[in-house]
Amino acid sequence: MPQLVQADQTRLTQVVTNLVNNALKFTEQGGVSVRMHVVESKKPNHCRLRVSVMDTGIGIAEDKLKTVFERFTRLTSQPPGDSAAPALACQSARG
């Protein structure tokens, strides 16, 4: 793991927080894990970080997966907190 990572702290925090909060919100049994891996970069003296949030929650319907990173996408019409599917607003994940 690199000792120093240069990133947009606000966006990185927002994306990871949103993903973890949604994982926790929709995981009644089991657990949530967050992992970070260093991925090689084609640029000299650079690396990329891959952050993964995995959970044992209800998941996302396959036909909704393509919309997960669209701006302000909600995967259900139910109000937040009553939803059976996670709502993600992670447009910044794609930068």
Chimera marker file (.cmm) of the C-alpha trace (Angstrom):
<marker_set name="trace">
<marker id="1" x="0.000" y="0.000" z="0.000" r="1" g="1" b="0" radius="0.5"/>
<marker id="2" x="1.447" y="3.402" z="-0.870" r="1" g="1" b="0" radius="0.5"/>
<marker id="3" x="2.309" y="5.720" z="1.984" r="1" g="1" b="0" radius="0.5"/>
<marker id="4" x="0.702" y="8.706" z="0.251" r="1" g="1" b="0" radius="0.5"/>
<marker id="5" x="-2.359" y="8.906" z="-1.974" r="1" g="1" b="0" radius="0.5"/>
<marker id="6" x="-3.198" y="12.068" z="-3.864" r="1" g="1" b="0" radius="0.5"/>
<marker id="7" x="-6.927" y="12.203" z="-4.524" r="1" g="1" b="0" radius="0.5"/>
<marker id="8" x="-9.985" y="14.398" z="-4.279" r="1" g="1" b="0" radius="0.5"/>
<marker id="9" x="-10.621" y="13.731" z="-0.603" r="1" g="1" b="0" radius="0.5"/>
<marker id="10" x="-14.178" y="15.078" z="-0.651" r="1" g="1" b="0" radius="0.5"/>
<marker id="11" x="-15.310" y="12.942" z="-3.577" r="1" g="1" b="0" radius="0.5"/>
<marker id="12" x="-13.505" y="9.833" z="-2.429" r="1" g="1" b="0" radius="0.5"/>
<marker id="13" x="-15.026" y="10.186" z="1.038" r="1" g="1" b="0" radius="0.5"/>
<marker id="14" x="-18.481" y="10.829" z="-0.446" r="1" g="1" b="0" radius="0.5"/>
<marker id="15" x="-18.406" y="7.811" z="-2.738" r="1" g="1" b="0" radius="0.5"/>
<marker id="16" x="-17.066" y="5.370" z="-0.159" r="1" g="1" b="0" radius="0.5"/>
<marker id="17" x="-19.436" y="6.690" z="2.522" r="1" g="1" b="0" radius="0.5"/>
<marker id="18" x="-22.445" y="6.360" z="0.191" r="1" g="1" b="0" radius="0.5"/>
<marker id="19" x="-21.510" y="2.822" z="-0.779" r="1" g="1" b="0" radius="0.5"/>
<marker id="20" x="-20.913" y="1.732" z="2.827" r="1" g="1" b="0" radius="0.5"/>
<marker id="21" x="-24.102" y="3.413" z="4.087" r="1" g="1" b="0" radius="0.5"/>
<marker id="22" x="-26.178" y="1.691" z="1.402" r="1" g="1" b="0" radius="0.5"/>
<marker id="23" x="-24.548" y="-1.648" z="2.132" r="1" g="1" b="0" radius="0.5"/>
<marker id="24" x="-25.310" y="-1.272" z="5.846" r="1" g="1" b="0" radius="0.5"/>
<marker id="25" x="-28.834" y="-0.023" z="5.186" r="1" g="1" b="0" radius="0.5"/>
<marker id="26" x="-29.796" y="-3.071" z="3.130" r="1" g="1" b="0" radius="0.5"/>
<marker id="27" x="-27.908" y="-5.791" z="5.004" r="1" g="1" b="0" radius="0.5"/>
<marker id="28" x="-30.078" y="-7.259" z="7.732" r="1" g="1" b="0" radius="0.5"/>
<marker id="29" x="-27.996" y="-10.413" z="8.220" r="1" g="1" b="0" radius="0.5"/>
<marker id="30" x="-24.376" y="-11.181" z="7.511" r="1" g="1" b="0" radius="0.5"/>
<marker id="31" x="-21.976" y="-8.318" z="7.088" r="1" g="1" b="0" radius="0.5"/>
<marker id="32" x="-20.317" y="-5.587" z="5.104" r="1" g="1" b="0" radius="0.5"/>
<marker id="33" x="-16.633" y="-5.480" z="4.182" r="1" g="1" b="0" radius="0.5"/>
<marker id="34" x="-14.561" y="-2.693" z="2.672" r="1" g="1" b="0" radius="0.5"/>
<marker id="35" x="-11.301" y="-3.519" z="0.903" r="1" g="1" b="0" radius="0.5"/>
<marker id="36" x="-8.675" y="-1.424" z="-0.779" r="1" g="1" b="0" radius="0.5"/>
<marker id="37" x="-6.199" y="-2.779" z="-3.309" r="1" g="1" b="0" radius="0.5"/>
<marker id="38" x="-3.360" y="-1.118" z="-5.161" r="1" g="1" b="0" radius="0.5"/>
<marker id="39" x="-3.694" y="-1.568" z="-8.918" r="1" g="1" b="0" radius="0.5"/>
<marker id="40" x="-0.793" y="-0.895" z="-11.227" r="1" g="1" b="0" radius="0.5"/>
<marker id="41" x="-0.946" y="2.175" z="-13.416" r="1" g="1" b="0" radius="0.5"/>
<marker id="42" x="0.519" y="2.686" z="-16.868" r="1" g="1" b="0" radius="0.5"/>
<marker id="43" x="1.922" y="6.006" z="-15.672" r="1" g="1" b="0" radius="0.5"/>
<marker id="44" x="5.378" y="5.905" z="-14.057" r="1" g="1" b="0" radius="0.5"/>
<marker id="45" x="5.401" y="6.499" z="-10.288" r="1" g="1" b="0" radius="0.5"/>
<marker id="46" x="1.600" y="6.255" z="-10.140" r="1" g="1" b="0" radius="0.5"/>
<marker id="47" x="-0.783" y="3.628" z="-8.886" r="1" g="1" b="0" radius="0.5"/>
<marker id="48" x="-4.520" y="3.283" z="-8.752" r="1" g="1" b="0" radius="0.5"/>
<marker id="49" x="-6.583" y="2.258" z="-5.770" r="1" g="1" b="0" radius="0.5"/>
<marker id="50" x="-9.534" y="-0.056" z="-6.109" r="1" g="1" b="0" radius="0.5"/>
<marker id="51" x="-12.042" y="0.256" z="-3.289" r="1" g="1" b="0" radius="0.5"/>
<marker id="52" x="-14.583" y="-2.545" z="-2.972" r="1" g="1" b="0" radius="0.5"/>
<marker id="53" x="-17.633" y="-2.603" z="-0.742" r="1" g="1" b="0" radius="0.5"/>
<marker id="54" x="-19.172" y="-6.055" z="-0.440" r="1" g="1" b="0" radius="0.5"/>
<marker id="55" x="-22.219" y="-7.071" z="1.540" r="1" g="1" b="0" radius="0.5"/>
<marker id="56" x="-24.650" y="-9.909" z="2.095" r="1" g="1" b="0" radius="0.5"/>
<marker id="57" x="-27.677" y="-7.659" z="1.557" r="1" g="1" b="0" radius="0.5"/>
<marker id="58" x="-30.498" y="-7.990" z="-0.927" r="1" g="1" b="0" radius="0.5"/>
<marker id="59" x="-28.412" y="-6.907" z="-3.902" r="1" g="1" b="0" radius="0.5"/>
<marker id="60" x="-29.343" y="-5.004" z="-7.022" r="1" g="1" b="0" radius="0.5"/>
<marker id="61" x="-31.498" y="-6.460" z="-9.776" r="1" g="1" b="0" radius="0.5"/>
<marker id="62" x="-29.413" y="-7.279" z="-12.837" r="1" g="1" b="0" radius="0.5"/>
<marker id="63" x="-31.487" y="-5.001" z="-15.080" r="1" g="1" b="0" radius="0.5"/>
<marker id="64" x="-30.679" y="-2.050" z="-12.759" r="1" g="1" b="0" radius="0.5"/>
<marker id="65" x="-26.892" y="-2.519" z="-12.589" r="1" g="1" b="0" radius="0.5"/>
<marker id="66" x="-26.200" y="-0.262" z="-15.580" r="1" g="1" b="0" radius="0.5"/>
<marker id="67" x="-27.925" y="2.679" z="-13.874" r="1" g="1" b="0" radius="0.5"/>
<marker id="68" x="-26.059" y="2.486" z="-10.562" r="1" g="1" b="0" radius="0.5"/>
<marker id="69" x="-23.527" y="5.175" z="-11.486" r="1" g="1" b="0" radius="0.5"/>
<marker id="70" x="-25.907" y="7.508" z="-13.288" r="1" g="1" b="0" radius="0.5"/>
<marker id="71" x="-26.384" y="10.865" z="-11.640" r="1" g="1" b="0" radius="0.5"/>
<marker id="72" x="-28.880" y="10.741" z="-8.747" r="1" g="1" b="0" radius="0.5"/>
<marker id="73" x="-30.310" y="7.372" z="-9.668" r="1" g="1" b="0" radius="0.5"/>
<marker id="74" x="-32.761" y="5.746" z="-7.283" r="1" g="1" b="0" radius="0.5"/>
<marker id="75" x="-33.453" y="2.117" z="-7.997" r="1" g="1" b="0" radius="0.5"/>
<marker id="76" x="-36.935" y="2.191" z="-6.522" r="1" g="1" b="0" radius="0.5"/>
<marker id="77" x="-39.799" y="4.649" z="-6.348" r="1" g="1" b="0" radius="0.5"/>
<marker id="78" x="-40.292" y="4.057" z="-2.626" r="1" g="1" b="0" radius="0.5"/>
<marker id="79" x="-39.120" y="6.790" z="-0.236" r="1" g="1" b="0" radius="0.5"/>
<marker id="80" x="-35.666" y="6.395" z="1.333" r="1" g="1" b="0" radius="0.5"/>
<marker id="81" x="-35.729" y="4.146" z="4.380" r="1" g="1" b="0" radius="0.5"/>
<marker id="82" x="-38.700" y="2.149" z="3.093" r="1" g="1" b="0" radius="0.5"/>
<marker id="83" x="-36.884" y="0.908" z="0.038" r="1" g="1" b="0" radius="0.5"/>
<marker id="84" x="-36.237" y="-2.696" z="-0.847" r="1" g="1" b="0" radius="0.5"/>
<marker id="85" x="-33.367" y="-1.738" z="-3.147" r="1" g="1" b="0" radius="0.5"/>
<marker id="86" x="-30.406" y="0.560" z="-2.548" r="1" g="1" b="0" radius="0.5"/>
<marker id="87" x="-30.379" y="4.075" z="-3.860" r="1" g="1" b="0" radius="0.5"/>
<marker id="88" x="-27.023" y="5.332" z="-4.990" r="1" g="1" b="0" radius="0.5"/>
<marker id="89" x="-25.928" y="8.765" z="-6.030" r="1" g="1" b="0" radius="0.5"/>
<marker id="90" x="-22.385" y="7.996" z="-7.034" r="1" g="1" b="0" radius="0.5"/>
<marker id="91" x="-21.853" y="9.952" z="-10.203" r="1" g="1" b="0" radius="0.5"/>
<marker id="92" x="-18.559" y="11.124" z="-8.775" r="1" g="1" b="0" radius="0.5"/>
<marker id="93" x="-17.237" y="7.561" z="-8.697" r="1" g="1" b="0" radius="0.5"/>
<marker id="94" x="-16.542" y="7.800" z="-12.383" r="1" g="1" b="0" radius="0.5"/>
<marker id="95" x="-14.945" y="11.194" z="-11.853" r="1" g="1" b="0" radius="0.5"/>
<link id1="1" id2="2" r="1" g="1" b="0" radius="0.2"/>
<link id1="2" id2="3" r="1" g="1" b="0" radius="0.2"/>
<link id1="3" id2="4" r="1" g="1" b="0" radius="0.2"/>
<link id1="4" id2="5" r="1" g="1" b="0" radius="0.2"/>
<link id1="5" id2="6" r="1" g="1" b="0" radius="0.2"/>
<link id1="6" id2="7" r="1" g="1" b="0" radius="0.2"/>
<link id1="7" id2="8" r="1" g="1" b="0" radius="0.2"/>
<link id1="8" id2="9" r="1" g="1" b="0" radius="0.2"/>
<link id1="9" id2="10" r="1" g="1" b="0" radius="0.2"/>
<link id1="10" id2="11" r="1" g="1" b="0" radius="0.2"/>
<link id1="11" id2="12" r="1" g="1" b="0" radius="0.2"/>
<link id1="12" id2="13" r="1" g="1" b="0" radius="0.2"/>
<link id1="13" id2="14" r="1" g="1" b="0" radius="0.2"/>
<link id1="14" id2="15" r="1" g="1" b="0" radius="0.2"/>
<link id1="15" id2="16" r="1" g="1" b="0" radius="0.2"/>
<link id1="16" id2="17" r="1" g="1" b="0" radius="0.2"/>
<link id1="17" id2="18" r="1" g="1" b="0" radius="0.2"/>
<link id1="18" id2="19" r="1" g="1" b="0" radius="0.2"/>
<link id1="19" id2="20" r="1" g="1" b="0" radius="0.2"/>
<link id1="20" id2="21" r="1" g="1" b="0" radius="0.2"/>
<link id1="21" id2="22" r="1" g="1" b="0" radius="0.2"/>
<link id1="22" id2="23" r="1" g="1" b="0" radius="0.2"/>
<link id1="23" id2="24" r="1" g="1" b="0" radius="0.2"/>
<link id1="24" id2="25" r="1" g="1" b="0" radius="0.2"/>
<link id1="25" id2="26" r="1" g="1" b="0" radius="0.2"/>
<link id1="26" id2="27" r="1" g="1" b="0" radius="0.2"/>
<link id1="27" id2="28" r="1" g="1" b="0" radius="0.2"/>
<link id1="28" id2="29" r="1" g="1" b="0" radius="0.2"/>
<link id1="29" id2="30" r="1" g="1" b="0" radius="0.2"/>
<link id1="30" id2="31" r="1" g="1" b="0" radius="0.2"/>
<link id1="31" id2="32" r="1" g="1" b="0" radius="0.2"/>
<link id1="32" id2="33" r="1" g="1" b="0" radius="0.2"/>
<link id1="33" id2="34" r="1" g="1" b="0" radius="0.2"/>
<link id1="34" id2="35" r="1" g="1" b="0" radius="0.2"/>
<link id1="35" id2="36" r="1" g="1" b="0" radius="0.2"/>
<link id1="36" id2="37" r="1" g="1" b="0" radius="0.2"/>
<link id1="37" id2="38" r="1" g="1" b="0" radius="0.2"/>
<link id1="38" id2="39" r="1" g="1" b="0" radius="0.2"/>
<link id1="39" id2="40" r="1" g="1" b="0" radius="0.2"/>
<link id1="40" id2="41" r="1" g="1" b="0" radius="0.2"/>
<link id1="41" id2="42" r="1" g="1" b="0" radius="0.2"/>
<link id1="42" id2="43" r="1" g="1" b="0" radius="0.2"/>
<link id1="43" id2="44" r="1" g="1" b="0" radius="0.2"/>
<link id1="44" id2="45" r="1" g="1" b="0" radius="0.2"/>
<link id1="45" id2="46" r="1" g="1" b="0" radius="0.2"/>
<link id1="46" id2="47" r="1" g="1" b="0" radius="0.2"/>
<link id1="47" id2="48" r="1" g="1" b="0" radius="0.2"/>
<link id1="48" id2="49" r="1" g="1" b="0" radius="0.2"/>
<link id1="49" id2="50" r="1" g="1" b="0" radius="0.2"/>
<link id1="50" id2="51" r="1" g="1" b="0" radius="0.2"/>
<link id1="51" id2="52" r="1" g="1" b="0" radius="0.2"/>
<link id1="52" id2="53" r="1" g="1" b="0" radius="0.2"/>
<link id1="53" id2="54" r="1" g="1" b="0" radius="0.2"/>
<link id1="54" id2="55" r="1" g="1" b="0" radius="0.2"/>
<link id1="55" id2="56" r="1" g="1" b="0" radius="0.2"/>
<link id1="56" id2="57" r="1" g="1" b="0" radius="0.2"/>
<link id1="57" id2="58" r="1" g="1" b="0" radius="0.2"/>
<link id1="58" id2="59" r="1" g="1" b="0" radius="0.2"/>
<link id1="59" id2="60" r="1" g="1" b="0" radius="0.2"/>
<link id1="60" id2="61" r="1" g="1" b="0" radius="0.2"/>
<link id1="61" id2="62" r="1" g="1" b="0" radius="0.2"/>
<link id1="62" id2="63" r="1" g="1" b="0" radius="0.2"/>
<link id1="63" id2="64" r="1" g="1" b="0" radius="0.2"/>
<link id1="64" id2="65" r="1" g="1" b="0" radius="0.2"/>
<link id1="65" id2="66" r="1" g="1" b="0" radius="0.2"/>
<link id1="66" id2="67" r="1" g="1" b="0" radius="0.2"/>
<link id1="67" id2="68" r="1" g="1" b="0" radius="0.2"/>
<link id1="68" id2="69" r="1" g="1" b="0" radius="0.2"/>
<link id1="69" id2="70" r="1" g="1" b="0" radius="0.2"/>
<link id1="70" id2="71" r="1" g="1" b="0" radius="0.2"/>
<link id1="71" id2="72" r="1" g="1" b="0" radius="0.2"/>
<link id1="72" id2="73" r="1" g="1" b="0" radius="0.2"/>
<link id1="73" id2="74" r="1" g="1" b="0" radius="0.2"/>
<link id1="74" id2="75" r="1" g="1" b="0" radius="0.2"/>
<link id1="75" id2="76" r="1" g="1" b="0" radius="0.2"/>
<link id1="76" id2="77" r="1" g="1" b="0" radius="0.2"/>
<link id1="77" id2="78" r="1" g="1" b="0" radius="0.2"/>
<link id1="78" id2="79" r="1" g="1" b="0" radius="0.2"/>
<link id1="79" id2="80" r="1" g="1" b="0" radius="0.2"/>
<link id1="80" id2="81" r="1" g="1" b="0" radius="0.2"/>
<link id1="81" id2="82" r="1" g="1" b="0" radius="0.2"/>
<link id1="82" id2="83" r="1" g="1" b="0" radius="0.2"/>
<link id1="83" id2="84" r="1" g="1" b="0" radius="0.2"/>
<link id1="84" id2="85" r="1" g="1" b="0" radius="0.2"/>
<link id1="85" id2="86" r="1" g="1" b="0" radius="0.2"/>
<link id1="86" id2="87" r="1" g="1" b="0" radius="0.2"/>
<link id1="87" id2="88" r="1" g="1" b="0" radius="0.2"/>
<link id1="88" id2="89" r="1" g="1" b="0" radius="0.2"/>
<link id1="89" id2="90" r="1" g="1" b="0" radius="0.2"/>
<link id1="90" id2="91" r="1" g="1" b="0" radius="0.2"/>
<link id1="91" id2="92" r="1" g="1" b="0" radius="0.2"/>
<link id1="92" id2="93" r="1" g="1" b="0" radius="0.2"/>
<link id1="93" id2="94" r="1" g="1" b="0" radius="0.2"/>
<link id1="94" id2="95" r="1" g="1" b="0" radius="0.2"/>
</marker_set>
